[in-house]
């Protein structure tokens, strides 16, 4: 009942944007339900006032394309002239005014939003520390790749370059490279965050340098572990996220060390625990 296009509806959606601000979409629909055009409005500021001014302007132009020109205020309310009969009987002529309306071509609403963060393949770079490998904490890093599909899986490689342990009958120097594989039955989240829980198995290749009264040698040993890991990711941008995680593993295969009294002759503790912090990268 207002403006130059009285037989139209305006459908609006307003929602918080990521990481801050607001995002709105206005869609112009005629009386038959056909979409005449749409317009996206974005604001990076958290306050509503900035996007509010833009919304008012776009709405005014959708209602009346002539509203961009300045008009003197009338002393009395202007009468609304009835539309010519032929204009109301020929709704297709409404499309003639479309070039004057500053809206975009028809685009389905669901195609303008970014895909949810969960459910896509991820490459991650991680710094980590672990207990149960030598005495105290051992430091290292790792690479991981989690694939998304009908089954979410995980493969990774952790490297602990070197750690030393002083024993009563000698000294051990340990370095480890641990490839692991696993499945992630739980992946939950939204457009800005995600939590994933996985069960993994790893074979660790450990280089042991033993120095003591009766032995001075280097050996390559293999340790086997199984256990859970959990990771929480917070989206930083369109393709990057910060993640923090942790987990534990049970050493079902622990080879004997050259120095018999070192950890009761076994490589490390029966249970190892680790924490990690790093970056994740995904396709757009």
C-alpha positions as CSV (number, residue, x, y, z in Angstrom):
1,X,0.0,0.0,0.0
2,X,3.0,2.3,0.0
3,X,5.5,3.4,-2.6
4,X,5.8,2.8,-6.3
5,X,5.5,-1.0,-6.0
6,X,2.4,-1.8,-3.9
7,X,2.1,-5.4,-4.9
8,X,5.4,-6.7,-3.4
9,X,6.7,-8.2,-0.2
10,X,10.1,-7.8,1.4
11,X,11.5,-10.8,3.3
12,X,14.3,-10.0,5.7
13,X,16.8,-12.0,7.7
14,X,19.2,-10.5,10.2
15,X,21.8,-12.5,12.2
16,X,25.1,-12.1,13.9
17,X,28.1,-12.4,11.7
18,X,31.4,-14.2,12.4
19,X,33.6,-13.3,14.1
20,X,31.7,-10.0,14.9
21,X,29.2,-7.6,13.5
22,X,25.9,-8.3,11.7
23,X,24.8,-9.7,8.4
24,X,21.4,-9.1,6.8
25,X,19.6,-10.2,3.6
26,X,16.6,-8.5,2.1
27,X,14.6,-10.3,-0.7
28,X,12.0,-8.6,-2.9
29,X,9.0,-10.9,-3.9
30,X,6.0,-10.0,-6.1
31,X,2.4,-10.9,-5.4
32,X,2.8,-14.2,-7.3
33,X,5.8,-15.3,-5.1
34,X,8.4,-14.7,-7.7
35,X,11.8,-13.3,-6.4
36,X,12.5,-10.0,-8.1
37,X,16.0,-9.5,-6.5
38,X,17.9,-9.6,-3.2
39,X,20.4,-7.5,-1.3
40,X,23.1,-8.4,1.3
41,X,24.1,-5.9,3.9
42,X,27.1,-6.5,6.2
43,X,28.5,-4.6,9.2
44,X,31.7,-5.4,11.0
45,X,30.8,-3.4,14.1
46,X,29.1,-5.1,17.0
47,X,26.6,-2.2,17.5
48,X,23.3,-2.4,15.7
49,X,23.2,1.3,14.8
50,X,25.6,1.0,11.8
51,X,23.7,-1.7,10.0
52,X,20.4,-0.2,11.0
53,X,21.1,2.9,8.9
54,X,21.9,0.8,5.9
55,X,18.8,-1.3,6.3
56,X,16.6,1.7,6.5
57,X,18.1,3.1,3.2
58,X,17.8,-0.2,1.3
59,X,14.2,-0.8,2.6
60,X,13.3,2.7,1.4
61,X,14.7,2.2,-2.0
62,X,12.9,-1.2,-2.3
63,X,9.6,0.4,-1.4
64,X,10.1,3.4,-3.5
65,X,13.0,3.6,-6.1
66,X,12.5,7.4,-6.2
67,X,13.3,7.7,-2.5
68,X,17.0,8.5,-3.3
69,X,16.0,12.0,-4.4
70,X,15.4,14.6,-1.7
71,X,11.8,15.8,-1.2
72,X,10.5,18.7,0.7
73,X,8.2,17.7,3.6
74,X,4.5,18.3,2.8
75,X,2.4,20.3,5.1
76,X,-0.4,17.9,4.7
77,X,-0.3,14.1,4.1
78,X,-0.2,13.5,0.4
79,X,-3.0,11.5,-1.0
80,X,-2.2,8.1,-2.4
81,X,-3.3,8.0,-6.0
82,X,-4.9,4.8,-7.0
83,X,-3.0,2.7,-9.5
84,X,-4.3,2.5,-13.0
85,X,-6.4,-0.5,-13.6
86,X,-4.2,-1.9,-16.3
87,X,-1.1,-1.7,-14.1
88,X,-2.8,-3.9,-11.4
89,X,-4.2,-6.3,-14.1
90,X,-0.7,-6.7,-15.7
91,X,1.6,-7.6,-12.9
92,X,4.4,-8.4,-15.3
93,X,4.9,-4.6,-15.8
94,X,6.2,-4.4,-12.2
95,X,9.5,-5.9,-13.5
96,X,10.1,-2.7,-15.6
97,X,11.1,-0.9,-12.5
98,X,13.6,-3.6,-11.5
99,X,16.7,-1.9,-13.0
100,X,16.0,1.1,-10.8
101,X,15.9,-1.0,-7.6
102,X,19.5,-1.4,-6.3
103,X,19.3,-5.1,-5.6
104,X,21.2,-8.1,-6.9
105,X,20.1,-10.7,-9.3
106,X,18.1,-13.6,-7.9
107,X,20.2,-15.8,-5.7
108,X,18.8,-18.6,-3.5
109,X,19.2,-17.6,0.1
110,X,21.0,-20.8,1.1
111,X,23.7,-20.4,-1.4
112,X,24.9,-17.1,0.1
113,X,25.9,-18.5,3.5
114,X,29.2,-20.2,4.1
115,X,29.1,-24.0,4.6
116,X,29.2,-25.1,8.3
117,X,32.6,-25.5,9.8
118,X,32.2,-29.2,10.8
119,X,32.2,-32.0,8.3
120,X,35.1,-30.9,6.1
121,X,38.6,-32.2,5.7
122,X,41.2,-30.6,8.0
123,X,45.0,-30.3,7.9
124,X,46.6,-29.3,11.3
125,X,50.0,-28.2,12.6
126,X,50.5,-28.9,16.3
127,X,53.0,-28.2,19.1
128,X,52.6,-30.8,21.9
129,X,54.1,-32.1,25.1
130,X,53.7,-35.6,26.6
131,X,54.2,-37.4,29.9
132,X,55.2,-41.0,30.1
133,X,58.0,-40.9,27.6
134,X,61.2,-40.6,29.6
135,X,61.4,-38.7,32.8
136,X,59.3,-35.5,33.1
137,X,57.8,-33.9,30.0
138,X,58.9,-34.4,26.4
139,X,58.3,-31.7,23.8
140,X,57.6,-32.0,20.1
141,X,55.2,-31.3,17.3
142,X,53.0,-33.0,14.8
143,X,51.0,-33.0,11.6
144,X,47.5,-34.3,11.2
145,X,44.9,-34.8,8.5
146,X,41.2,-35.6,9.3
147,X,39.1,-36.5,6.3
148,X,35.3,-36.0,6.2
149,X,32.8,-38.3,4.5
150,X,30.5,-41.1,5.4
151,X,33.2,-42.0,8.0
152,X,35.4,-39.4,9.7
153,X,39.0,-40.7,10.0
154,X,42.3,-39.3,11.3
155,X,45.9,-39.8,10.3
156,X,48.8,-38.1,12.0
157,X,52.5,-38.0,12.7
158,X,54.0,-36.9,16.0
159,X,57.7,-36.2,16.5
160,X,59.5,-35.9,19.8
161,X,63.0,-35.0,18.8
162,X,65.0,-35.8,22.0
163,X,64.7,-36.2,25.7
164,X,67.2,-37.5,28.3
165,X,66.7,-39.5,31.4
166,X,69.3,-39.9,34.2
167,X,69.2,-43.4,35.8
168,X,71.1,-45.0,38.7
169,X,73.0,-47.3,36.4
170,X,73.3,-45.0,33.3
171,X,71.6,-42.5,31.1
172,X,69.1,-42.8,28.2
173,X,68.6,-40.5,25.3
174,X,65.2,-41.0,23.5
175,X,63.8,-39.7,20.2
176,X,60.5,-40.8,18.8
177,X,58.4,-40.6,15.6
178,X,54.9,-41.9,16.0
179,X,52.5,-42.3,13.0
180,X,48.9,-42.9,14.1
181,X,45.5,-43.7,12.5
182,X,42.0,-43.6,13.9
183,X,38.3,-43.0,13.6
184,X,36.3,-40.0,14.9
185,X,32.7,-41.2,15.7
186,X,31.9,-37.8,17.4
187,X,32.1,-34.5,15.5
188,X,29.9,-31.7,16.7
189,X,29.8,-27.9,16.2
190,X,28.5,-24.9,14.4
191,X,29.8,-22.4,11.9
192,X,32.4,-21.0,14.3
193,X,33.5,-24.0,16.5
194,X,33.8,-27.7,16.5
195,X,34.7,-30.5,19.0
196,X,35.8,-34.0,17.8
197,X,36.5,-37.2,19.7
198,X,38.6,-39.9,18.0
199,X,40.0,-43.4,18.9
200,X,43.5,-43.9,17.5
201,X,46.2,-46.5,17.3
202,X,50.0,-45.7,16.9
203,X,53.3,-47.5,16.3
204,X,56.1,-45.4,17.7
205,X,59.6,-45.8,16.3
206,X,62.0,-44.9,19.2
207,X,65.7,-44.3,18.9
208,X,67.3,-45.2,22.2
209,X,70.9,-44.2,23.1
210,X,72.0,-46.1,26.2
211,X,75.1,-45.2,28.2
212,X,76.0,-47.1,31.4
213,X,78.7,-49.1,33.1
214,X,77.9,-52.2,31.0
215,X,76.4,-50.8,27.8
216,X,77.0,-48.0,25.4
217,X,74.9,-48.5,22.3
218,X,72.0,-47.1,20.1
219,X,68.9,-49.2,19.3
220,X,65.7,-48.6,17.3
221,X,62.7,-50.0,19.1
222,X,59.0,-50.0,18.4
223,X,56.2,-49.2,20.9
224,X,52.5,-49.7,20.2
225,X,49.7,-47.5,21.8
226,X,45.9,-47.2,21.6
227,X,43.7,-44.6,23.2
228,X,41.3,-41.7,22.8
229,X,42.0,-38.1,21.8
230,X,39.7,-35.0,21.9
231,X,40.2,-31.7,20.0
232,X,38.3,-28.4,20.3
233,X,38.6,-25.9,17.4
234,X,37.7,-22.3,17.3
235,X,37.3,-20.7,13.9
236,X,39.6,-17.7,13.2
237,X,38.8,-17.0,9.6
238,X,37.2,-18.6,6.6
239,X,39.8,-21.4,6.3
240,X,41.8,-21.3,9.6
241,X,41.1,-22.3,13.2
242,X,42.9,-22.5,16.5
243,X,42.7,-25.9,18.2
244,X,43.6,-27.3,21.6
245,X,43.4,-31.0,22.4
246,X,44.6,-33.8,24.5
247,X,44.4,-37.5,25.1
248,X,45.9,-40.6,26.6
249,X,47.3,-43.9,25.2
250,X,47.9,-47.4,26.6
251,X,51.2,-49.0,25.7
252,X,50.1,-52.5,24.7
253,X,53.6,-53.1,23.1
254,X,56.5,-51.8,25.2
255,X,59.9,-53.3,24.2
256,X,62.6,-53.9,26.8
257,X,65.3,-51.2,27.2
258,X,69.0,-52.1,27.1
259,X,69.5,-50.9,30.7
260,X,67.4,-53.4,32.7
261,X,66.4,-51.1,35.6
262,X,65.2,-48.3,33.3
263,X,61.4,-48.0,34.0
264,X,61.4,-51.7,35.0
265,X,63.1,-52.6,31.8
266,X,60.3,-51.2,29.6
267,X,60.1,-48.3,27.2
268,X,58.1,-45.6,29.1
269,X,55.1,-45.8,31.3
270,X,52.2,-48.1,30.6
271,X,50.0,-45.0,30.1
272,X,51.1,-41.8,28.3
273,X,49.2,-38.5,28.3
274,X,49.6,-35.5,26.0
275,X,48.3,-32.0,25.3
276,X,48.5,-30.1,22.1
277,X,48.0,-26.6,20.7
278,X,48.1,-25.6,17.0
279,X,46.4,-24.3,13.9
280,X,44.0,-26.1,11.5
281,X,43.4,-25.3,7.9
282,X,40.4,-26.2,5.7
283,X,39.3,-25.7,2.1
284,X,37.0,-22.7,1.5
